[in-house]
Amino acid sequence: MTSPTPPAVPIRVLIADDQDMVRTGFRFFLDAQPDITVVAEAADGETAVRLAREMRPDVCLLDIRMPKLDGLEATRLLAGPEVADPLRVVVVTTFDLDEYVYGALRGGACGFLLKDSGPTLLAEAVRAAAAGDSLVSPSVTVRLLRHLTEGPAPTPVVAARPAPATEPLTDRELDVVRLVALGRTNAEIAAELYVSLSTVKTHLSSVQLKLAARNRVEIAAWAWQHGHARPES
């Protein structure tokens, strides 16, 4: 797989995690990417919020369990509905709990990753967030959306029920939507459908417009609610 062509200005990232080894590992990998640079680190939530407000990074990677201020509250302060000029936040955590997923999405996060998702998905989440897209760990996406078809979620997911499509989706758009609903990344969708990554992004932009969906989770929710996706066996 070829590395992405570096942009004129790299994506600026803040890493907040109370474990030194995690921050070091994330920095080592992300700084090795030609299009990403780590500009700040924080070991607690209060410092993360202060540095983020001062430096305005393109993407903030926040752990959930941090001293002084947890990642969910930090997300709300940086990206929540009350924030006039929100930052892009991706929550990265060890804890695969529904309440954390819902709390992060309600708080304005545009991504939710598990730390064991691997470095490649971490970089993809940073790029997606910087581009105004969202990425949720595939296993979390599938479980989250099963709640919409098998029973009520513990708490509602913000805007997870988009309105009916303003115009019909094409067959290829439905193919893309189905794979999004099963938790596939853009790269995986491109490989499975034998199309380019840019083609997948074009289809997703069209789908988002037709569904009036704000992010990837809403697209997937629509697919599950309208019978265009099935749980993986």
N, C-alpha and C positions, 0 to 999 in steps of 0.2 A: 504494500500500500504506500503510495507516495505521500509525502508531507504536504500540507496545504501551502499555497503560495502566501508568503507573509504579507500582511497589509502594510500600508505606508506607516501607520502607527499601530504598534502591537496592542492587544487587548490588555488593559491594566486590571490586575486582580488583587484583592485583599483576602488573606486567609486568616480565619479566626478559629482556633482550637486550643483547648487547654493542655494538650499533650505536645511536648516539643518534637517528639519523633514524627508525629503526624504532620505537623507544620513543615518540618524539614523534608519529609518525603513528598508532600504536595508541591513544595517550592522547587525541589530538585527536578521533578517531572515537568511541571508547567513551564519553568524557565528554560527547559530544553526544547520547548516548542517554538518554532520560528515566528509564530503570530501571537504569543502570549508572554507577558512579563508580570512577575509578582512585585507589587510596589509597597506592600505593607503586610505586617503580621500582628496578630493580637492573641493574647492568652486568656482573655476574659471578655464577656459581652460588653461591658461598659467601654473598655478600650476600643473594641471593634466599632461600636457606634460612633465614638469620637473621631477615630481615624477615618472612618468612611465618610463622615460629614465634612471633615477637613480636606481629604484628598480626592473625593468623588471618583473612586475607581469605577471601571466599566462593569465589573462583576464582583460581588462579595460572596465568598464561600464561608458559611457559618455552621459550626457544630451546634448541637442542641444543648447538651449538658456542659455549661461553662460557669465558672464562678462569677459572682457579682450580678450578672444579668444573663439569663439563658438565651439560647439562640432563637427561640420562638418570639420572645419579647423584643429582642434586637431586630429580628425581621420586621415585626410590626412597626417599630420606630423608624426603620429605614425604607420600608417598601409598602407599608399598610395604606388603606384607603384614606386615612387622614393626612398622609404626607403629600405636600404640595409638589415636590419634585423627587419622586421616588427613585431609589437605586434598584439595580437588578440583583436579586439575592438567590443563591442556590444553597439549600440546606443539605449538608453532608453529615450523615450520622451513622453510628453503629446500630442504633436501636430501631428496629423495623416494627414500629407500633402505629396502629391506625390513628390514634389521637395525635401523634406527632405529624403524620402526613396531613391530616385535616387542619391542624393548627398552623402548619407552615403555609399551606395554600390559602387559608383564610387571611393569614398575615401578609400576603402579597408576594410570597416566594414564587419565582418562575421556574424552579427546579427542585427536585428532591432526590438525592442519591444516597445509597448505602455505601459505606466505606469499602466494602468488599466488591463493589461494582467493577473495580479495576481502573487503572490510569487512563486508558483510552476513552472510556465513557466519561470520566471526569473532564478531560479536555473537550470532549464533544458537548458536554453540558455547559462549559464556560463559553464556547463558541455560540451555542444556541442562545444562551442568555444575552450575550452581547449583541446578537442579531435580532433580539426581540422575540425569540421563540422560547419554548419551554421544553424541558426534558425531565422525565420522572423515571426512576429505575424501573425496568420492565416488570420485575416481579411485583413491585408496589403498584404499578399501573393496573395490572390484571386484577389484583386483589381489590383495589379501590373500586374498580368498575364492576366487579361482581356484586358489590353491595347494592348497586343500582338495579340489578335484576333479581337478586336472591333475597333482598330484604333491606330495611332502612339502615343507613350508616349510623354509627354512634352519634355523630353530629353532621349537619349538612355541609356539603362541599360548596363553596362559593361558586355560583354561576356554572354548576356542573350539569345544568339541564338547558342547553340552548334551544332556541325556538326552531320550528320546522324550517327546512331549507327554503330559501326564497326562490330557488330554481333547481331543477333536478341535477344531481351529480352524474357525471359521465361514468361509464363502466370502469375506466381506468382510475378515476377519482375514488370510486367505491373500493377498488382493489387496495389503494393506498390507505384509505380510511380503515378498512378491515385490519390491515397489518398494524396500524397505529393503535387500534383497540386491543391488539394482542401484545402490545408492549415493545414492538420493534423500533429500533432507532432508524434514522433516515438512511444511514449507510446500509443497514440490513434490508430495508425496504428496497433500496436501489438494486442490491444484489439479487434479491428474491424475484423482482419483477424485470430484471435485465434492462434497467434504464439508468441514466446518469443521476448523480446526486442532485444536480441542478434541476432536473426534470421532476424529481420527487418534491423539491422545495416549491417549484412552480405549482404542482398539483395541490400541495398543502395550502399555499396562499389562496388559490381559487376556492378550495373547500372552506377555508376560514371565512372568506367573504360570503359565500353562499349560505353558510350556516350561522353567520353572525357570531362565530365562536371566537373567544379571545385567546385561546391557547390550545395546546395539544390535548390536554385532559378533557376539554369540552368537546373536541372533535371525537375523541374515543367514547365519551359518554353518549353522544348522539348515536354512534354506531351500535352500541350495546342496546340502547333503548329502542332502536328501530330495526333490530334483528339482522344487522349487517356484520355481527361478530359473534363468535362462540367461544366459551372458555376453553383453554387448552386442556387436554386430557392429561 
